[in-house]
Amino acid sequence: MAAIKKIPMRMCLGCGEMKPKKELIRAVKAPDGSVSIDLTGKKSGRGAYICRSTECFGKARKARRFEKAFSCRISDEVYDGMEKELTEDEQRGKA
């Protein structure tokens, strides 16, 4: 009998839905305190997940869910940079 492989699930900070980890984008707070989008999923640090949509990112930003997940204040410049990266990734996916 073959072993059933468990799919790692994570919750989106925007919509609150549980989804397979591979479908989500990871935001990471590095050990040096910087926060960024991790499209590879390999950066070291504390991770939080959002859907691959700017809509979910906007909801998470408005409710300050990244700040709660990482226990730190995040500047608008960092948010804007993350949103730009996410928008570029979204457009690559549609291309």
PDB file of N, CA, C and O in Angstrom:
ATOM      1  N   MET A   1       0.837  -1.192   0.000  1.00  0.00           N
ATOM      2  CA  MET A   1       0.000   0.000   0.000  1.00  0.00           C
ATOM      3  C   MET A   1       0.883   1.258   0.000  1.00  0.00           C
ATOM      4  O   MET A   1       1.760   1.407   0.850  1.00  0.00           O
ATOM      5  N   ALA A   2       0.645   2.140  -0.942  1.00  0.00           N
ATOM      6  CA  ALA A   2       1.465   3.343  -1.076  1.00  0.00           C
ATOM      7  C   ALA A   2       1.103   4.352   0.008  1.00  0.00           C
ATOM      8  O   ALA A   2      -0.062   4.516   0.369  1.00  0.00           O
ATOM      9  N   ALA A   3       2.128   5.018   0.512  1.00  0.00           N
ATOM     10  CA  ALA A   3       1.897   6.054   1.525  1.00  0.00           C
ATOM     11  C   ALA A   3       1.321   7.294   0.852  1.00  0.00           C
ATOM     12  O   ALA A   3       1.768   7.697  -0.223  1.00  0.00           O
ATOM     13  N   ILE A   4       0.338   7.885   1.487  1.00  0.00           N
ATOM     14  CA  ILE A   4      -0.272   9.101   0.945  1.00  0.00           C
ATOM     15  C   ILE A   4       0.583  10.286   1.379  1.00  0.00           C
ATOM     16  O   ILE A   4       0.818  10.499   2.569  1.00  0.00           O
ATOM     17  N   LYS A   5       1.041  11.050   0.393  1.00  0.00           N
ATOM     18  CA  LYS A   5       1.897  12.191   0.687  1.00  0.00           C
ATOM     19  C   LYS A   5       1.027  13.352   1.189  1.00  0.00           C
ATOM     20  O   LYS A   5       0.052  13.738   0.546  1.00  0.00           O
ATOM     21  N   LYS A   6       1.397  13.886   2.331  1.00  0.00           N
ATOM     22  CA  LYS A   6       0.643  14.977   2.932  1.00  0.00           C
ATOM     23  C   LYS A   6       1.033  16.293   2.247  1.00  0.00           C
ATOM     24  O   LYS A   6       2.215  16.591   2.077  1.00  0.00           O
ATOM     25  N   ILE A   7       0.024  17.068   1.860  1.00  0.00           N
ATOM     26  CA  ILE A   7       0.282  18.353   1.206  1.00  0.00           C
ATOM     27  C   ILE A   7       0.321  19.430   2.291  1.00  0.00           C
ATOM     28  O   ILE A   7      -0.651  19.595   3.027  1.00  0.00           O
ATOM     29  N   PRO A   8       1.447  20.174   2.401  1.00  0.00           N
ATOM     30  CA  PRO A   8       1.507  21.218   3.416  1.00  0.00           C
ATOM     31  C   PRO A   8       0.531  22.350   3.104  1.00  0.00           C
ATOM     32  O   PRO A   8       0.539  22.899   2.002  1.00  0.00           O
ATOM     33  N   MET A   9      -0.300  22.692   4.070  1.00  0.00           N
ATOM     34  CA  MET A   9      -1.298  23.750   3.894  1.00  0.00           C
ATOM     35  C   MET A   9      -0.885  24.984   4.700  1.00  0.00           C
ATOM     36  O   MET A   9      -0.312  24.868   5.784  1.00  0.00           O
ATOM     37  N   ARG A  10      -1.181  26.157   4.159  1.00  0.00           N
ATOM     38  CA  ARG A  10      -0.903  27.416   4.846  1.00  0.00           C
ATOM     39  C   ARG A  10      -2.113  28.331   4.697  1.00  0.00           C
ATOM     40  O   ARG A  10      -2.891  28.194   3.753  1.00  0.00           O
ATOM     41  N   MET A  11      -2.268  29.267   5.635  1.00  0.00           N
ATOM     42  CA  MET A  11      -3.391  30.195   5.567  1.00  0.00           C
ATOM     43  C   MET A  11      -2.957  31.517   4.947  1.00  0.00           C
ATOM     44  O   MET A  11      -1.919  32.076   5.301  1.00  0.00           O
ATOM     45  N   CYS A  12      -3.768  32.004   4.017  1.00  0.00           N
ATOM     46  CA  CYS A  12      -3.514  33.294   3.375  1.00  0.00           C
ATOM     47  C   CYS A  12      -3.840  34.404   4.380  1.00  0.00           C
ATOM     48  O   CYS A  12      -4.892  34.379   5.018  1.00  0.00           O
ATOM     49  N   LEU A  13      -2.932  35.377   4.516  1.00  0.00           N
ATOM     50  CA  LEU A  13      -3.171  36.494   5.434  1.00  0.00           C
ATOM     51  C   LEU A  13      -4.251  37.432   4.914  1.00  0.00           C
ATOM     52  O   LEU A  13      -4.832  38.196   5.685  1.00  0.00           O
ATOM     53  N   GLY A  14      -4.526  37.381   3.606  1.00  0.00           N
ATOM     54  CA  GLY A  14      -5.537  38.268   3.028  1.00  0.00           C
ATOM     55  C   GLY A  14      -6.945  37.748   3.177  1.00  0.00           C
ATOM     56  O   GLY A  14      -7.789  38.390   3.803  1.00  0.00           O
ATOM     57  N   CYS A  15      -7.211  36.557   2.590  1.00  0.00           N
ATOM     58  CA  CYS A  15      -8.576  36.021   2.585  1.00  0.00           C
ATOM     59  C   CYS A  15      -8.842  35.039   3.725  1.00  0.00           C
ATOM     60  O   CYS A  15      -9.994  34.711   4.008  1.00  0.00           O
ATOM     61  N   GLY A  16      -7.776  34.570   4.382  1.00  0.00           N
ATOM     62  CA  GLY A  16      -7.953  33.651   5.506  1.00  0.00           C
ATOM     63  C   GLY A  16      -8.217  32.212   5.106  1.00  0.00           C
ATOM     64  O   GLY A  16      -8.517  31.383   5.965  1.00  0.00           O
ATOM     65  N   GLU A  17      -8.110  31.892   3.810  1.00  0.00           N
ATOM     66  CA  GLU A  17      -8.361  30.524   3.344  1.00  0.00           C
ATOM     67  C   GLU A  17      -7.112  29.657   3.477  1.00  0.00           C
ATOM     68  O   GLU A  17      -5.989  30.122   3.284  1.00  0.00           O
ATOM     69  N   MET A  18      -7.334  28.385   3.812  1.00  0.00           N
ATOM     70  CA  MET A  18      -6.237  27.423   3.857  1.00  0.00           C
ATOM     71  C   MET A  18      -6.030  26.906   2.438  1.00  0.00           C
ATOM     72  O   MET A  18      -6.975  26.454   1.792  1.00  0.00           O
ATOM     73  N   LYS A  19      -4.797  26.973   1.959  1.00  0.00           N
ATOM     74  CA  LYS A  19      -4.490  26.522   0.606  1.00  0.00           C
ATOM     75  C   LYS A  19      -3.162  25.773   0.617  1.00  0.00           C
ATOM     76  O   LYS A  19      -2.361  25.942   1.536  1.00  0.00           O
ATOM     77  N   PRO A  20      -2.923  24.936  -0.413  1.00  0.00           N
ATOM     78  CA  PRO A  20      -1.620  24.263  -0.494  1.00  0.00           C
ATOM     79  C   PRO A  20      -0.502  25.307  -0.567  1.00  0.00           C
ATOM     80  O   PRO A  20      -0.624  26.322  -1.253  1.00  0.00           O
ATOM     81  N   LYS A  21       0.578  25.037   0.147  1.00  0.00           N
ATOM     82  CA  LYS A  21       1.711  25.961   0.241  1.00  0.00           C
ATOM     83  C   LYS A  21       2.219  26.406  -1.132  1.00  0.00           C
ATOM     84  O   LYS A  21       2.597  27.564  -1.304  1.00  0.00           O
ATOM     85  N   LYS A  22       2.230  25.495  -2.109  1.00  0.00           N
ATOM     86  CA  LYS A  22       2.751  25.806  -3.448  1.00  0.00           C
ATOM     87  C   LYS A  22       1.926  26.867  -4.181  1.00  0.00           C
ATOM     88  O   LYS A  22       2.447  27.550  -5.062  1.00  0.00           O
ATOM     89  N   GLU A  23       0.643  27.013  -3.825  1.00  0.00           N
ATOM     90  CA  GLU A  23      -0.220  27.998  -4.490  1.00  0.00           C
ATOM     91  C   GLU A  23      -0.043  29.407  -3.934  1.00  0.00           C
ATOM     92  O   GLU A  23      -0.516  30.375  -4.530  1.00  0.00           O
ATOM     93  N   LEU A  24       0.637  29.525  -2.795  1.00  0.00           N
ATOM     94  CA  LEU A  24       0.760  30.811  -2.125  1.00  0.00           C
ATOM     95  C   LEU A  24       2.149  31.417  -2.308  1.00  0.00           C
ATOM     96  O   LEU A  24       3.099  30.731  -2.685  1.00  0.00           O
ATOM     97  N   ILE A  25       2.247  32.703  -2.036  1.00  0.00           N
ATOM     98  CA  ILE A  25       3.524  33.406  -2.069  1.00  0.00           C
ATOM     99  C   ILE A  25       3.934  33.669  -0.631  1.00  0.00           C
ATOM    100  O   ILE A  25       3.104  34.023   0.207  1.00  0.00           O
ATOM    101  N   ARG A  26       5.218  33.494  -0.351  1.00  0.00           N
ATOM    102  CA  ARG A  26       5.731  33.675   1.001  1.00  0.00           C
ATOM    103  C   ARG A  26       6.320  35.068   1.160  1.00  0.00           C
ATOM    104  O   ARG A  26       7.114  35.527   0.338  1.00  0.00           O
ATOM    105  N   ALA A  27       5.913  35.724   2.229  1.00  0.00           N
ATOM    106  CA  ALA A  27       6.569  36.966   2.633  1.00  0.00           C
ATOM    107  C   ALA A  27       7.483  36.558   3.777  1.00  0.00           C
ATOM    108  O   ALA A  27       7.112  35.703   4.582  1.00  0.00           O
ATOM    109  N   VAL A  28       8.661  37.145   3.867  1.00  0.00           N
ATOM    110  CA  VAL A  28       9.621  36.698   4.879  1.00  0.00           C
ATOM    111  C   VAL A  28      10.233  37.870   5.637  1.00  0.00           C
ATOM    112  O   VAL A  28      10.555  38.910   5.061  1.00  0.00           O
ATOM    113  N   LYS A  29      10.383  37.671   6.949  1.00  0.00           N
ATOM    114  CA  LYS A  29      11.126  38.634   7.772  1.00  0.00           C
ATOM    115  C   LYS A  29      12.473  37.985   8.042  1.00  0.00           C
ATOM    116  O   LYS A  29      12.564  37.002   8.778  1.00  0.00           O
ATOM    117  N   ALA A  30      13.515  38.541   7.442  1.00  0.00           N
ATOM    118  CA  ALA A  30      14.870  37.990   7.558  1.00  0.00           C
ATOM    119  C   ALA A  30      15.417  38.221   8.969  1.00  0.00           C
ATOM    120  O   ALA A  30      14.922  39.083   9.695  1.00  0.00           O
ATOM    121  N   PRO A  31      16.435  37.453   9.352  1.00  0.00           N
ATOM    122  CA  PRO A  31      17.046  37.640  10.680  1.00  0.00           C
ATOM    123  C   PRO A  31      17.520  39.080  10.938  1.00  0.00           C
ATOM    124  O   PRO A  31      17.585  39.513  12.088  1.00  0.00           O
ATOM    125  N   ASP A  32      17.854  39.828   9.857  1.00  0.00           N
ATOM    126  CA  ASP A  32      18.290  41.225  10.043  1.00  0.00           C
ATOM    127  C   ASP A  32      17.116  42.194  10.220  1.00  0.00           C
ATOM    128  O   ASP A  32      17.318  43.391  10.424  1.00  0.00           O
ATOM    129  N   GLY A  33      15.877  41.663  10.140  1.00  0.00           N
ATOM    130  CA  GLY A  33      14.694  42.494  10.365  1.00  0.00           C
ATOM    131  C   GLY A  33      14.032  43.016   9.110  1.00  0.00           C
ATOM    132  O   GLY A  33      12.958  43.612   9.183  1.00  0.00           O
ATOM    133  N   SER A  34      14.662  42.802   7.940  1.00  0.00           N
ATOM    134  CA  SER A  34      14.057  43.281   6.692  1.00  0.00           C
ATOM    135  C   SER A  34      12.915  42.358   6.265  1.00  0.00           C
ATOM    136  O   SER A  34      12.969  41.146   6.468  1.00  0.00           O
ATOM    137  N   VAL A  35      11.886  42.954   5.671  1.00  0.00           N
ATOM    138  CA  VAL A  35      10.723  42.193   5.213  1.00  0.00           C
ATOM    139  C   VAL A  35      10.659  42.277   3.698  1.00  0.00           C
ATOM    140  O   VAL A  35      10.822  43.352   3.122  1.00  0.00           O
ATOM    141  N   SER A  36      10.419  41.126   3.045  1.00  0.00           N
ATOM    142  CA  SER A  36      10.340  41.109   1.575  1.00  0.00           C
ATOM    143  C   SER A  36       9.486  39.949   1.100  1.00  0.00           C
ATOM    144  O   SER A  36       9.124  39.064   1.876  1.00  0.00           O
ATOM    145  N   ILE A  37       9.167  39.967  -0.195  1.00  0.00           N
ATOM    146  CA  ILE A  37       8.451  38.861  -0.823  1.00  0.00           C
ATOM    147  C   ILE A  37       9.499  37.826  -1.221  1.00  0.00           C
ATOM    148  O   ILE A  37      10.549  38.172  -1.762  1.00  0.00           O
ATOM    149  N   ASP A  38       9.209  36.565  -0.954  1.00  0.00           N
ATOM    150  CA  ASP A  38      10.138  35.473  -1.269  1.00  0.00           C
ATOM    151  C   ASP A  38       9.475  34.567  -2.303  1.00  0.00           C
ATOM    152  O   ASP A  38       8.771  33.623  -1.943  1.00  0.00           O
ATOM    153  N   LEU A  39       9.696  34.850  -3.579  1.00  0.00           N
ATOM    154  CA  LEU A  39       9.062  34.068  -4.642  1.00  0.00           C
ATOM    155  C   LEU A  39       9.647  32.664  -4.763  1.00  0.00           C
ATOM    156  O   LEU A  39       9.001  31.767  -5.305  1.00  0.00           O
ATOM    157  N   THR A  40      10.885  32.468  -4.255  1.00  0.00           N
ATOM    158  CA  THR A  40      11.505  31.143  -4.331  1.00  0.00           C
ATOM    159  C   THR A  40      11.072  30.260  -3.164  1.00  0.00           C
ATOM    160  O   THR A  40      11.077  29.034  -3.280  1.00  0.00           O
ATOM    161  N   GLY A  41      10.694  30.879  -2.029  1.00  0.00           N
ATOM    162  CA  GLY A  41      10.307  30.114  -0.848  1.00  0.00           C
ATOM    163  C   GLY A  41      11.501  29.550  -0.102  1.00  0.00           C
ATOM    164  O   GLY A  41      11.346  28.670   0.745  1.00  0.00           O
ATOM    165  N   LYS A  42      12.707  30.054  -0.414  1.00  0.00           N
ATOM    166  CA  LYS A  42      13.917  29.489   0.179  1.00  0.00           C
ATOM    167  C   LYS A  42      14.689  30.427   1.111  1.00  0.00           C
ATOM    168  O   LYS A  42      15.654  30.009   1.750  1.00  0.00           O
ATOM    169  N   LYS A  43      14.266  31.692   1.189  1.00  0.00           N
ATOM    170  CA  LYS A  43      14.974  32.635   2.057  1.00  0.00           C
ATOM    171  C   LYS A  43      14.803  32.229   3.516  1.00  0.00           C
ATOM    172  O   LYS A  43      13.768  31.689   3.904  1.00  0.00           O
ATOM    173  N   SER A  44      15.836  32.497   4.323  1.00  0.00           N
ATOM    174  CA  SER A  44      15.725  32.148   5.735  1.00  0.00           C
ATOM    175  C   SER A  44      15.000  33.257   6.484  1.00  0.00           C
ATOM    176  O   SER A  44      15.097  34.432   6.132  1.00  0.00           O
ATOM    177  N   GLY A  45      14.276  32.863   7.516  1.00  0.00           N
ATOM    178  CA  GLY A  45      13.544  33.834   8.323  1.00  0.00           C
ATOM    179  C   GLY A  45      12.119  33.387   8.563  1.00  0.00           C
ATOM    180  O   GLY A  45      11.713  32.307   8.132  1.00  0.00           O
ATOM    181  N   ARG A  46      11.366  34.219   9.249  1.00  0.00           N
ATOM    182  CA  ARG A  46       9.971  33.927   9.585  1.00  0.00           C
ATOM    183  C   ARG A  46       9.107  34.164   8.357  1.00  0.00           C
ATOM    184  O   ARG A  46       9.207  35.213   7.720  1.00  0.00           O
ATOM    185  N   GLY A  47       8.270  33.208   8.024  1.00  0.00           N
ATOM    186  CA  GLY A  47       7.442  33.329   6.834  1.00  0.00           C
ATOM    187  C   GLY A  47       5.968  33.531   7.133  1.00  0.00           C
ATOM    188  O   GLY A  47       5.464  33.094   8.167  1.00  0.00           O
ATOM    189  N   ALA A  48       5.288  34.196   6.218  1.00  0.00           N
ATOM    190  CA  ALA A  48       3.835  34.355   6.251  1.00  0.00           C
ATOM    191  C   ALA A  48       3.378  34.243   4.800  1.00  0.00           C
ATOM    192  O   ALA A  48       4.128  34.592   3.888  1.00  0.00           O
ATOM    193  N   TYR A  49       2.176  33.768   4.582  1.00  0.00           N
ATOM    194  CA  TYR A  49       1.744  33.456   3.216  1.00  0.00           C
ATOM    195  C   TYR A  49       0.532  34.265   2.773  1.00  0.00           C
ATOM    196  O   TYR A  49      -0.348  34.591   3.569  1.00  0.00           O
ATOM    197  N   ILE A  50       0.513  34.584   1.467  1.00  0.00           N
ATOM    198  CA  ILE A  50      -0.646  35.231   0.850  1.00  0.00           C
ATOM    199  C   ILE A  50      -0.884  34.619  -0.521  1.00  0.00           C
ATOM    200  O   ILE A  50       0.026  34.059  -1.132  1.00  0.00           O
ATOM    201  N   CYS A  51      -2.130  34.735  -0.999  1.00  0.00           N
ATOM    202  CA  CYS A  51      -2.472  34.264  -2.347  1.00  0.00           C
ATOM    203  C   CYS A  51      -1.686  35.085  -3.366  1.00  0.00           C
ATOM    204  O   CYS A  51      -1.174  36.162  -3.060  1.00  0.00           O
ATOM    205  N   ARG A  52      -1.604  34.554  -4.579  1.00  0.00           N
ATOM    206  CA  ARG A  52      -0.901  35.276  -5.647  1.00  0.00           C
ATOM    207  C   ARG A  52      -1.793  36.362  -6.248  1.00  0.00           C
ATOM    208  O   ARG A  52      -1.913  36.455  -7.469  1.00  0.00           O
ATOM    209  N   SER A  53      -2.420  37.185  -5.401  1.00  0.00           N
ATOM    210  CA  SER A  53      -3.256  38.260  -5.922  1.00  0.00           C
ATOM    211  C   SER A  53      -3.010  39.548  -5.146  1.00  0.00           C
ATOM    212  O   SER A  53      -2.785  39.529  -3.936  1.00  0.00           O
ATOM    213  N   THR A  54      -3.057  40.661  -5.864  1.00  0.00           N
ATOM    214  CA  THR A  54      -2.852  41.958  -5.222  1.00  0.00           C
ATOM    215  C   THR A  54      -4.034  42.276  -4.315  1.00  0.00           C
ATOM    216  O   THR A  54      -3.903  43.060  -3.375  1.00  0.00           O
ATOM    217  N   GLU A  55      -5.198  41.666  -4.594  1.00  0.00           N
ATOM    218  CA  GLU A  55      -6.389  41.885  -3.768  1.00  0.00           C
ATOM    219  C   GLU A  55      -6.148  41.365  -2.342  1.00  0.00           C
ATOM    220  O   GLU A  55      -6.420  42.067  -1.367  1.00  0.00           O
ATOM    221  N   CYS A  56      -5.634  40.126  -2.228  1.00  0.00           N
ATOM    222  CA  CYS A  56      -5.332  39.554  -0.913  1.00  0.00           C
ATOM    223  C   CYS A  56      -4.216  40.336  -0.222  1.00  0.00           C
ATOM    224  O   CYS A  56      -4.249  40.529   0.993  1.00  0.00           O
ATOM    225  N   PHE A  57      -3.229  40.785  -1.001  1.00  0.00           N
ATOM    226  CA  PHE A  57      -2.141  41.582  -0.432  1.00  0.00           C
ATOM    227  C   PHE A  57      -2.713  42.870   0.162  1.00  0.00           C
ATOM    228  O   PHE A  57      -2.336  43.276   1.261  1.00  0.00           O
ATOM    229  N   GLY A  58      -3.626  43.505  -0.573  1.00  0.00           N
ATOM    230  CA  GLY A  58      -4.251  44.750  -0.104  1.00  0.00           C
ATOM    231  C   GLY A  58      -5.017  44.550   1.193  1.00  0.00           C
ATOM    232  O   GLY A  58      -4.940  45.374   2.104  1.00  0.00           O
ATOM    233  N   LYS A  59      -5.763  43.440   1.273  1.00  0.00           N
ATOM    234  CA  LYS A  59      -6.522  43.139   2.501  1.00  0.00           C
ATOM    235  C   LYS A  59      -5.584  42.925   3.677  1.00  0.00           C
ATOM    236  O   LYS A  59      -5.819  43.447   4.767  1.00  0.00           O
ATOM    237  N   ALA A  60      -4.514  42.153   3.457  1.00  0.00           N
ATOM    238  CA  ALA A  60      -3.552  41.865   4.522  1.00  0.00           C
ATOM    239  C   ALA A  60      -2.840  43.147   4.968  1.00  0.00           C
ATOM    240  O   ALA A  60      -2.573  43.339   6.155  1.00  0.00           O
ATOM    241  N   ARG A  61      -2.539  44.014   4.008  1.00  0.00           N
ATOM    242  CA  ARG A  61      -1.858  45.277   4.330  1.00  0.00           C
ATOM    243  C   ARG A  61      -2.770  46.190   5.140  1.00  0.00           C
ATOM    244  O   ARG A  61      -2.349  46.779   6.136  1.00  0.00           O
ATOM    245  N   LYS A  62      -4.024  46.303   4.702  1.00  0.00           N
ATOM    246  CA  LYS A  62      -4.982  47.182   5.369  1.00  0.00           C
ATOM    247  C   LYS A  62      -5.230  46.746   6.815  1.00  0.00           C
ATOM    248  O   LYS A  62      -5.341  47.582   7.711  1.00  0.00           O
ATOM    249  N   ALA A  63      -5.315  45.439   7.034  1.00  0.00           N
ATOM    250  CA  ALA A  63      -5.572  44.908   8.380  1.00  0.00           C
ATOM    251  C   ALA A  63      -4.282  44.741   9.193  1.00  0.00           C
ATOM    252  O   ALA A  63      -4.319  44.241  10.317  1.00  0.00           O
ATOM    253  N   ARG A  64      -3.157  45.153   8.631  1.00  0.00           N
ATOM    254  CA  ARG A  64      -1.840  45.062   9.275  1.00  0.00           C
ATOM    255  C   ARG A  64      -1.495  43.629   9.699  1.00  0.00           C
ATOM    256  O   ARG A  64      -0.871  43.416  10.739  1.00  0.00           O
ATOM    257  N   ARG A  65      -1.902  42.662   8.895  1.00  0.00           N
ATOM    258  CA  ARG A  65      -1.657  41.260   9.236  1.00  0.00           C
ATOM    259  C   ARG A  65      -0.189  40.861   9.114  1.00  0.00           C
ATOM    260  O   ARG A  65       0.275  39.980   9.837  1.00  0.00           O
ATOM    261  N   PHE A  66       0.545  41.503   8.201  1.00  0.00           N
ATOM    262  CA  PHE A  66       1.984  41.216   8.104  1.00  0.00           C
ATOM    263  C   PHE A  66       2.680  41.668   9.387  1.00  0.00           C
ATOM    264  O   PHE A  66       3.551  40.976   9.914  1.00  0.00           O
ATOM    265  N   GLU A  67       2.278  42.844   9.879  1.00  0.00           N
ATOM    266  CA  GLU A  67       2.893  43.380  11.095  1.00  0.00           C
ATOM    267  C   GLU A  67       2.598  42.486  12.297  1.00  0.00           C
ATOM    268  O   GLU A  67       3.454  42.307  13.164  1.00  0.00           O
ATOM    269  N   LYS A  68       1.391  41.926  12.351  1.00  0.00           N
ATOM    270  CA  LYS A  68       1.044  41.010  13.443  1.00  0.00           C
ATOM    271  C   LYS A  68       1.829  39.708  13.318  1.00  0.00           C
ATOM    272  O   LYS A  68       2.318  39.177  14.315  1.00  0.00           O
ATOM    273  N   ALA A  69       1.951  39.194  12.093  1.00  0.00           N
ATOM    274  CA  ALA A  69       2.660  37.927  11.868  1.00  0.00           C
ATOM    275  C   ALA A  69       4.147  38.058  12.196  1.00  0.00           C
ATOM    276  O   ALA A  69       4.755  37.131  12.731  1.00  0.00           O
ATOM    277  N   PHE A  70       4.723  39.207  11.876  1.00  0.00           N
ATOM    278  CA  PHE A  70       6.163  39.398  12.082  1.00  0.00           C
ATOM    279  C   PHE A  70       6.497  40.172  13.358  1.00  0.00           C
ATOM    280  O   PHE A  70       7.672  40.365  13.672  1.00  0.00           O
ATOM    281  N   SER A  71       5.483  40.613  14.090  1.00  0.00           N
ATOM    282  CA  SER A  71       5.663  41.379  15.331  1.00  0.00           C
ATOM    283  C   SER A  71       6.602  42.573  15.144  1.00  0.00           C
ATOM    284  O   SER A  71       7.503  42.801  15.952  1.00  0.00           O
ATOM    285  N   CYS A  72       6.376  43.328  14.069  1.00  0.00           N
ATOM    286  CA  CYS A  72       7.192  44.526  13.846  1.00  0.00           C
ATOM    287  C   CYS A  72       6.418  45.524  12.999  1.00  0.00           C
ATOM    288  O   CYS A  72       5.423  45.175  12.364  1.00  0.00           O
ATOM    289  N   ARG A  73       6.883  46.768  12.996  1.00  0.00           N
ATOM    290  CA  ARG A  73       6.278  47.828  12.185  1.00  0.00           C
ATOM    291  C   ARG A  73       6.868  47.732  10.785  1.00  0.00           C
ATOM    292  O   ARG A  73       8.079  47.570  10.629  1.00  0.00           O
ATOM    293  N   ILE A  74       6.014  47.832   9.762  1.00  0.00           N
ATOM    294  CA  ILE A  74       6.487  47.765   8.375  1.00  0.00           C
ATOM    295  C   ILE A  74       6.178  49.098   7.694  1.00  0.00           C
ATOM    296  O   ILE A  74       5.038  49.562   7.713  1.00  0.00           O
ATOM    297  N   SER A  75       7.198  49.709   7.094  1.00  0.00           N
ATOM    298  CA  SER A  75       7.019  51.028   6.464  1.00  0.00           C
ATOM    299  C   SER A  75       6.268  50.912   5.135  1.00  0.00           C
ATOM    300  O   SER A  75       6.218  49.845   4.522  1.00  0.00           O
ATOM    301  N   ASP A  76       5.689  52.030   4.709  1.00  0.00           N
ATOM    302  CA  ASP A  76       4.951  52.064   3.439  1.00  0.00           C
ATOM    303  C   ASP A  76       5.863  51.739   2.264  1.00  0.00           C
ATOM    304  O   ASP A  76       5.423  51.119   1.295  1.00  0.00           O
ATOM    305  N   GLU A  77       7.136  52.152   2.336  1.00  0.00           N
ATOM    306  CA  GLU A  77       8.079  51.867   1.245  1.00  0.00           C
ATOM    307  C   GLU A  77       8.245  50.354   1.063  1.00  0.00           C
ATOM    308  O   GLU A  77       8.282  49.856  -0.062  1.00  0.00           O
ATOM    309  N   VAL A  78       8.343  49.633   2.183  1.00  0.00           N
ATOM    310  CA  VAL A  78       8.503  48.175   2.125  1.00  0.00           C
ATOM    311  C   VAL A  78       7.238  47.549   1.532  1.00  0.00           C
ATOM    312  O   VAL A  78       7.316  46.681   0.663  1.00  0.00           O
ATOM    313  N   TYR A  79       6.065  48.000   2.014  1.00  0.00           N
ATOM    314  CA  TYR A  79       4.795  47.502   1.469  1.00  0.00           C
ATOM    315  C   TYR A  79       4.705  47.767  -0.040  1.00  0.00           C
ATOM    316  O   TYR A  79       4.313  46.888  -0.808  1.00  0.00           O
ATOM    317  N   ASP A  80       5.072  48.988  -0.456  1.00  0.00           N
ATOM    318  CA  ASP A  80       4.994  49.348  -1.871  1.00  0.00           C
ATOM    319  C   ASP A  80       5.918  48.475  -2.711  1.00  0.00           C
ATOM    320  O   ASP A  80       5.550  48.050  -3.806  1.00  0.00           O
ATOM    321  N   GLY A  81       7.118  48.206  -2.199  1.00  0.00           N
ATOM    322  CA  GLY A  81       8.067  47.332  -2.894  1.00  0.00           C
ATOM    323  C   GLY A  81       7.525  45.916  -3.028  1.00  0.00           C
ATOM    324  O   GLY A  81       7.651  45.287  -4.079  1.00  0.00           O
ATOM    325  N   MET A  82       6.912  45.416  -1.935  1.00  0.00           N
ATOM    326  CA  MET A  82       6.337  44.068  -1.955  1.00  0.00           C
ATOM    327  C   MET A  82       5.179  44.000  -2.961  1.00  0.00           C
ATOM    328  O   MET A  82       5.047  43.030  -3.708  1.00  0.00           O
ATOM    329  N   GLU A  83       4.345  45.045  -2.965  1.00  0.00           N
ATOM    330  CA  GLU A  83       3.199  45.077  -3.881  1.00  0.00           C
ATOM    331  C   GLU A  83       3.662  45.119  -5.337  1.00  0.00           C
ATOM    332  O   GLU A  83       3.070  44.470  -6.199  1.00  0.00           O
ATOM    333  N   LYS A  84       4.725  45.886  -5.609  1.00  0.00           N
ATOM    334  CA  LYS A  84       5.282  45.984  -6.963  1.00  0.00           C
ATOM    335  C   LYS A  84       5.779  44.608  -7.427  1.00  0.00           C
ATOM    336  O   LYS A  84       5.521  44.193  -8.557  1.00  0.00           O
ATOM    337  N   GLU A  85       6.495  43.910  -6.536  1.00  0.00           N
ATOM    338  CA  GLU A  85       7.010  42.575  -6.851  1.00  0.00           C
ATOM    339  C   GLU A  85       5.867  41.597  -7.140  1.00  0.00           C
ATOM    340  O   GLU A  85       5.932  40.794  -8.071  1.00  0.00           O
ATOM    341  N   LEU A  86       4.824  41.689  -6.321  1.00  0.00           N
ATOM    342  CA  LEU A  86       3.664  40.813  -6.468  1.00  0.00           C
ATOM    343  C   LEU A  86       2.928  41.103  -7.784  1.00  0.00           C
ATOM    344  O   LEU A  86       2.504  40.179  -8.478  1.00  0.00           O
ATOM    345  N   THR A  87       2.782  42.378  -8.117  1.00  0.00           N
ATOM    346  CA  THR A  87       2.123  42.774  -9.364  1.00  0.00           C
ATOM    347  C   THR A  87       2.907  42.257 -10.568  1.00  0.00           C
ATOM    348  O   THR A  87       2.320  41.757 -11.528  1.00  0.00           O
ATOM    349  N   GLU A  88       4.243  42.380 -10.517  1.00  0.00           N
ATOM    350  CA  GLU A  88       5.087  41.881 -11.611  1.00  0.00           C
ATOM    351  C   GLU A  88       4.953  40.369 -11.750  1.00  0.00           C
ATOM    352  O   GLU A  88       4.904  39.847 -12.864  1.00  0.00           O
ATOM    353  N   ASP A  89       4.894  39.666 -10.620  1.00  0.00           N
ATOM    354  CA  ASP A  89       4.740  38.198 -10.635  1.00  0.00           C
ATOM    355  C   ASP A  89       3.373  37.825 -11.219  1.00  0.00           C
ATOM    356  O   ASP A  89       3.260  36.870 -11.987  1.00  0.00           O
ATOM    357  N   GLU A  90       2.340  38.585 -10.850  1.00  0.00           N
ATOM    358  CA  GLU A  90       0.977  38.340 -11.359  1.00  0.00           C
ATOM    359  C   GLU A  90       0.944  38.502 -12.885  1.00  0.00           C
ATOM    360  O   GLU A  90       0.326  37.703 -13.589  1.00  0.00           O
ATOM    361  N   GLN A  91       1.619  39.549 -13.387  1.00  0.00           N
ATOM    362  CA  GLN A  91       1.641  39.806 -14.835  1.00  0.00           C
ATOM    363  C   GLN A  91       2.443  38.743 -15.577  1.00  0.00           C
ATOM    364  O   GLN A  91       2.087  38.374 -16.696  1.00  0.00           O
ATOM    365  N   ARG A  92       3.525  38.244 -14.966  1.00  0.00           N
ATOM    366  CA  ARG A  92       4.295  37.154 -15.577  1.00  0.00           C
ATOM    367  C   ARG A  92       3.427  35.894 -15.697  1.00  0.00           C
ATOM    368  O   ARG A  92       3.504  35.157 -16.680  1.00  0.00           O
ATOM    369  N   GLY A  93       2.608  35.672 -14.677  1.00  0.00           N
ATOM    370  CA  GLY A  93       1.741  34.493 -14.676  1.00  0.00           C
ATOM    371  C   GLY A  93       0.687  34.547 -15.777  1.00  0.00           C
ATOM    372  O   GLY A  93       0.274  33.513 -16.301  1.00  0.00           O
ATOM    373  N   LYS A  94       0.251  35.765 -16.126  1.00  0.00           N
ATOM    374  CA  LYS A  94      -0.773  35.932 -17.165  1.00  0.00           C
ATOM    375  C   LYS A  94      -0.178  35.949 -18.564  1.00  0.00           C
ATOM    376  O   LYS A  94      -0.876  35.689 -19.544  1.00  0.00           O
ATOM    377  N   ALA A  95       1.113  36.256 -18.658  1.00  0.00           N
ATOM    378  CA  ALA A  95       1.779  36.384 -19.959  1.00  0.00           C
ATOM    379  C   ALA A  95       1.932  35.040 -20.663  1.00  0.00           C
ATOM    380  O   ALA A  95       2.472  34.980 -21.768  1.00  0.00           O
TER     381      ALA A  95
END
